[in-house]
């Protein structure tokens, strides 16, 4: 049994067959899934799906690419879900993405800081998106994230940065990119981090692993990520699946 700790099945990419995708995941041995919102409408959709399916949990937050949509009322709504919804287990997906020129770094940082403070104040884990923004992400966590815990989803930093994040108590999400043949640096990190801090995720509908690369991703394929980590660490895949599932339940406080 496995836990896909980051997949966007509330996304419109699944509007025509969402039920079938979720059923396929359960049938493939995915016992738990975590759906992170990226703005208010997607957070709301993720929360609604937690009511429909046992095993489905959600995070709510404003993604850096949607940072310009953030408002005080929106932050108040996120807080309300985090306080009142029993299956909303994290602030996310939030962070910084410097790959594209917009929104500006200033807007992204302000929205990220607000949500880091929210996680600290409500004592909830945070699900972080950090793309080409390692320095500022770490600086904000150091300054505003005293005592914070959480996950670097689709981890893309160095082994050195991982050591600092390990000391801070963070977990690391690995996606289908770990399976890509040319991901040498990522494979080295996946082979060397302590397994008790690693999670497996699909980031569906994105980052589809081989042999389905190029197609829409879905949670059932998370087992290809587990298989690659097992291969890299010379372990049994069942062990990787069991330990990463325990890790996911621990960091997201799932009984
Ligand atoms: Zn995501």
Boltz pocket constraint, residues with backbone or C-beta under 6 A from the ligand:
constraints:
  - pocket:
      binder: B
      contacts: [[A, 6], [A, 8], [A, 36], [A, 93], [A, 203]]
      max_distance: 6.0
